[in-house]
């Protein structure tokens, strides 16, 4: 588990100012104390729902649904995939599904090479 997953929420909320800080305080005041700490994915989803207009979220989700590696390098594709995947949490709710989708949309020669190296 990386640093973002373990400390990301604390770090992000510590940096908040203005309306974001007020939103977070209000959220904490209304959230039942017995619930477990939010994960980074849960926090990101709440934050985006609050501060990113629905029309943009829907556009990013659509872009994610159509995303393929195409002419991008694997690194460029991975960066774009991660950026857009946060808007498609309902489409791919688990890490396993996100990994499968990432691999499925890589260029065929790369997928074949990965299959050879994994012994499939």
C-alpha positions in Angstrom: 0.0 0.0 0.0 1.5 3.4 -1.0 1.8 6.6 0.8 -1.3 8.1 -0.9 -3.5 5.2 0.3 -2.3 5.5 3.8 -1.8 9.2 4.4 -3.3 10.9 1.3 -6.6 11.9 3.0 -4.8 13.5 6.0 -2.4 15.3 3.8 -5.0 16.6 1.3 -7.4 17.7 4.0 -4.6 19.5 5.9 -3.8 21.5 2.8 -7.4 22.6 2.2 -8.5 26.2 2.5 -11.7 28.2 1.9 -14.8 26.3 0.8 -13.0 23.0 0.6 -11.9 23.3 4.2 -15.5 24.2 5.3 -16.9 21.3 3.3 -14.5 18.9 5.0 -15.3 20.2 8.5 -19.0 19.9 7.8 -18.5 16.4 6.4 -16.6 15.3 9.5 -19.3 16.8 11.8 -22.1 14.9 10.1 -20.2 11.6 9.6 -21.0 8.9 12.2 -17.9 8.5 14.5 -18.1 4.6 14.4 -17.4 4.5 10.6 -13.9 3.5 9.5 -11.5 6.1 8.1 -12.1 7.0 4.5 -9.8 5.4 1.9 -8.1 7.6 -0.7 -10.5 6.3 -3.4 -13.6 7.1 -1.2 -12.3 10.6 -0.3 -11.4 11.3 -4.0 -14.9 10.3 -5.1 -16.6 12.5 -2.4 -14.3 15.5 -3.3 -14.9 15.2 -7.0 -18.6 14.9 -6.6 -18.6 18.1 -4.5 -16.2 20.2 -6.5 -16.4 19.0 -10.1 -19.5 19.7 -12.1 -21.6 16.7 -13.2 -21.1 17.5 -16.9 -17.3 17.3 -16.6 -17.5 14.1 -14.5 -19.7 12.6 -17.2 -17.3 13.7 -20.0 -14.3 12.2 -18.1 -16.2 9.0 -17.6 -17.0 8.9 -21.3 -13.4 9.5 -22.2 -12.4 6.6 -19.8 -14.9 4.3 -21.5 -13.3 5.0 -24.9 -9.7 5.0 -23.7 -7.2 2.8 -25.6 -3.4 3.0 -25.7 -3.4 3.8 -29.4 -0.3 6.0 -30.2 0.5 6.7 -26.6 3.5 5.2 -24.8 2.6 2.8 -22.0 3.6 5.5 -19.5 1.3 8.1 -21.2 -1.5 5.6 -21.3 -1.1 4.7 -17.7 -1.1 8.3 -16.6 -4.3 9.0 -18.6 -5.9 5.8 -17.4 -5.3 6.7 -13.7 -6.5 10.3 -14.3 -9.8 9.1 -15.9 -10.4 6.0 -13.8 -11.4 8.0 -10.8 -14.4 9.1 -12.7 -15.4 5.6 -13.5 -15.5 4.0 -10.0 -18.9 2.5 -10.6 -17.8 1.0 -13.9 -14.7 -0.7 -12.4 -15.2 -0.8 -8.6 -12.3 -3.2 -7.8 -8.6 -3.0 -8.4 -8.8 -6.3 -10.3 -11.3 -4.9 -12.7 -9.2 -1.8 -13.3 -6.1 -3.9 -14.0 -8.0 -6.1 -16.4 -9.4 -3.0 -18.2 -5.9 -1.4 -18.4 -4.4 -4.6 -19.9 -7.3 -5.1 -22.3 -6.8 -1.7 -23.9 -3.0 -2.0 -24.3 -1.8 -2.4 -27.9 -2.0 -6.1 -29.0 1.8 -6.6 -29.4 2.3 -5.5 -25.8 -0.5 -7.7 -24.5 1.1 -10.7 -26.4 4.5 -9.9 -24.9 3.0 -9.8 -21.4 1.3 -13.1 -22.0 4.6 -14.7 -23.2 6.5 -13.4 -20.2 3.9 -14.6 -17.7 4.0 -18.1 -19.2 0.4 -18.1 -20.5 
